[in-house]
Amino acid sequence: MIERIADLVNADPNIVRRGRYLSTTFMLEIGDAPYLVKIIEGRVVSITPGPFVTPSYSFALRAPRDEWEMFWRKIPPPGHNDIFALFKRGKLKIEGDMHTFMANLLYIKDVLAAPRKEAVQ
């Protein structure tokens, strides 16, 4: 799923427009697998799989693999439909620069939900 995020986001002009003022790198951890997601002016330019020695990122979102898989379903069940639903249930950890994260929250939510467009169930 994670491999397709760049293509799905960059193909959607509404998502790119929403993030046009954001250029950053954030960590997305899916279970034990870390990824650095680099964004420049609203476009996802790279998704680099770890492991990393000393990664540089503005914020990190960490959740178990099964939680992300439920989150990326076409119609996710209650408690998996939003990153704050995962956070509220104690499944998602949000760390780092909260200003960058919160100032671009709708864009980040759109980026993370992009794989739902290709989900079958």
C-alpha angles and dihedrals in degrees: 000000000000092000091064098051095089094052094044095048096043091049092056110078092193093059092044091049092050091054098039093119095048124095113164146113122241134183119240112189118195105189105303094342115096123199130186111218112200118200126187118185093336097313122111101230099175144003109199120193119220165224095145131187100207109353121195115217139142098229139355133221113197127183138146117273094245091055092053091047090055090044091054096053117118089249108015118209120250111288091031100060098089137026090240090054087057090046093049091053090051094247098111125059118201115197138168133026104015092183093063091043097048095040089058099032099129091048092048090049090051092049093050093045094048094098089063088076090071099035116120100205 
